[in-house]
């Protein structure tokens, strides 16, 4: 039997998150909009502007970021780093970004190239990693040594933080419990064995959690079980009023999803699993998933383990700010190295 993870004292900042109170500019860059803010000190965030993302034009992106900093120069100083939360993958070994939503950054060493344009240090992490940092330092994971963040939105993603600092593995892939041929192909429900196919995944494999774990996956599973098209919103609304078909779909869903999430908890030793993404707003679903996961893990917790993230709305900015402040303490290379 494994030993429960030892939490840090609640209220104490995570190691690596505290440093000189130097301002950090931060931007949450999505496919449509960029949210710009300044963090004057660890734990503080001041939203400043929201502008359109020039997602297809690299030069326009650099010019837009430069203009944001110039218009808000009074909030920082010439040495203030810029920390980015990006909807895409960033390889920590070389800083090369890949993004379907922001195509102009794909193939670019985004930190180095923007640093040359803006004349200041630039750090970047993907949005899932930034939410992980936000939750580990200023969310429900504060006080926990190991935080595994599960993203459950359109699809499935995740991130891992230890002692308040992000763990970024080879190629920037860490905490990605959504991919790999891991799903069970049968479920025992009410004395009946249901056989579930290994649906094809966008990553090129079959049987990934991503194929049924997110909102589109719930819809796919519902169609397979009942032969009808419904939105995830409708399915979950019907489930909460105990409509028979929706109840069956969600029961199967929980059986399939709880197994790989429980494995992720056992492998990482996490003592808290903040959930981000659209499905996190359906509290009864996350409560049910929490109960199912806690039945399957080696540790026994007297507190909710799988729980909605606290920083859903501003996780990108908060996580980017944490990344920026940690870099001021440990140096830029430490902030972006792979483990």
Secondary structure as UniProt FT lines:
FT   TURN            10..11
FT   TURN            15..16
FT   STRAND          24..29
FT   STRAND          33..39
FT   TURN            42..43
FT   STRAND          46..52
FT   TURN            55..56
FT   HELIX           58..71
FT   HELIX           73..75
FT   TURN            78..79
FT   STRAND          82..86
FT   STRAND          89..90
FT   TURN            92..94
FT   STRAND          96..98
FT   HELIX           103..105
FT   HELIX           110..118
FT   STRAND          122..126
FT   HELIX           127..138
FT   TURN            140..143
FT   STRAND          146..152
FT   STRAND          156..162
FT   TURN            163..164
FT   STRAND          165..166
FT   HELIX           170..172
FT   TURN            177..178
FT   STRAND          186..189
FT   TURN            190..191
FT   STRAND          192..195
FT   TURN            202..203
FT   HELIX           210..213
FT   HELIX           215..226
FT   HELIX           232..240
FT   TURN            241..242
FT   HELIX           244..268
FT   STRAND          272..276
FT   HELIX           278..281
FT   HELIX           283..294
FT   TURN            295..296
FT   STRAND          306..308
FT   TURN            312..314
FT   HELIX           315..330
FT   HELIX           332..336
//
